[in-house]
Amino acid sequence: MCIRDRYKGLNALGSEGIINVNVKDEKPGLNKVEIFLKQGNQVIKIYSTNLDGKKEEEIKIKVNPKSYGFLEGKGSIIVEATDKSLLKNKAILEKEINFDFTPPTISIVNYTQNMINGGTGFVFFQSNEELKNANINVGDVNFKCLKINQTYICPFSIPYYFDSVKPINLSISDYAGNTANQGLRI
């Protein structure tokens, strides 16, 4: 029997977190899968399903740990899978995580302030934590940001074919899925 965390980098769970696991048992097949959240002595079952001999199952659930009364800090996700054999063999995966409900901060260091269509600009900013994603959106055009040392650098352009002013937004998200956005005046 095999249980795998589909997000290898999952070490934090935010207020709108996603848990994605894969359970597998070739013979005799899976019987039951349960998923729990744990913090201190508090253990809450957030998912349970009967698989009736299925060989493999991909489970993806959206969860809000805050709604169960969990606080920011250390905790764990526990996945228990039982097979369909007479012995009811059980596999358990317990993964330590950090409950993080606070969005990351954006501290603009500098950015290009005057641009025309077809021009290129830069945004330099810092955040209070490591980011999973950082992007500049010019209308519906997306530009990825790069991290160098402790500063994020976002090169972007205003496409020459835009016939009107489009909003320019900096969007970031941390590894727990918390997001922050900031509009730029250019």
N, C-alpha and C positions, 0 to 999 in steps of 0.2 A: 504494500500500500504506500502511496506517495502523496504528500501534500506540498504544494509549492506556492510561495508568495509570488504573484505575477509582477509586482512592482519591486524589483530587487533593491531599489533605493528607498523603499518605504520605511522611514524612521520617525515620521511625524503624521499626526492626524488632526486636521482642522475642524471647524464647525460644520463644514459641508464636505466631509472626507469620503473617499471611495476605497473600499476594500475589495481586492481582486485576487482570488485564490483558485488554484486548479487542484482537484483531488482525483486520484486515479487508483484503480485496483483491478488488475486483469482477471484474477480468479479468486474468489467466487463473485466478485463485484461489490459495489458499495451498497450499504444499507442506509446509513444516516450520517448527516453532516451537521454540526452545530458550530456557531461562531459566537465567541464571548468577548467582551471588553472588560478589562480588570484594572483597577487602581486601588492600591492599598488592599483593604479587606473587601472592597466592593467588587462583585462580579455580576455582570448583567449579560444575559443571553440576548443577542441581537438578531440571530438568524438560526433557523432549524428547518431541515428538509429531509424527507424520506426518499431515497433514490431507487429502492426496489431492484437492486442488482445491476444498476447501470455501471458500466466500466469506467467512465470518465465524466467529470462535470466541471465546467468553468462557472465560478460563482463571482458575481460582481454586485456589490451592494453599496448603496449610498447611505451614510450614517452621520448623524449629528450627535457626537458624544456629550455635548453640553446639555442636550435635552434629557439625558439619562442622569444628570447630576455630576458628571465628571468635571474636575477642575484642571486648569493648566498645570502641566508637570508630567512626571514619568508615569507610565502605565504599560499595558501590554494587550496584544490581540492573541486570543487562543482559538485555534481551529482544531476540532475533534472530529475524526472520521472513523466510522465503525463499518467493518465489512459484513457480508451476508453469511459467513461461515457459521458453523455450530458454536465455535468458540467466541464468536463476536469480537475478533481482533480489533484493536483500537490504535490509531496513530494520532499523535498530538503534536501540533506545531504551536509553540509559544514564541511570539516575537515582541521584544521590548520596543516601545515607541514613546514619543513625547506628544502629549496633547497640547496643541498650540492653537489658540483661538484669536491671537492678536495679529492684525494685518501688518505687513512690513511697512517701513517708512520710506519716503522719498525725500532726499535732501539734494536739491539741484545745486551743483557747483558752478556750472556755466552752460550757456547754450547760445546758438546762433539766433540773433534777434531780428535780422532783416533779410528776407529772401524773396526771390521772384520765381515764377514757374521755370522749371528746369534747373534751379539752383540746388546746391548741396549744403546741408547744415549738420551740426553736431550737438548732442546733448551729453553733458558729463554730470553724473549724479552718484550719490552713495546711498546705501541702505543700512539699516541696523542689523540685518541678518543676511545669510547666504540666500540667493534667489534661484529659483528653478527656471523662471522665464522673465525676460525683460524685453519689451518691444515698444517701438514708436509706431503709431498708426496715423497715417496721413490720409484722411478719408477712409477708404477701404483698402489702402495699400499698407502692407505690414513690413517693418524693418526690424531685424533682430539686433539686440545690443550685445556688446562684448564686455568681459570683465578683465581688467588689467590691474593687478595689485588689489586695492580696496575700492577702486573706482570703476563704474560702468560707463562705457563709451558707446553712444548710439549714433552712427552715421545715418542720415536719411536725406531724401530729396523730395521736392515738390514736383510731381510729374508735369511736363510741359503742356500736356493736353488738358489739364484742369481748366475749366472755363469759369469757375467761381471759387471762392475761398472755402477750403475744407478744414474741419477741425483737426488739430494735431494733438494727440494724446500719448502720454507715456503710461504704459500698463505693465505692472509687475505682479508676480506671484511667488510665494515661498513654497517650500517642500510640503507644507501641510495643506496647501490649496488656498490659503488666505491671499486676497488680492488687494491692490491699491492702484488708483489711477490719478493722473494729474494732467490737466490741460496746459498747453504751452501757447503763449501769445507770440506769434511771429508775423 
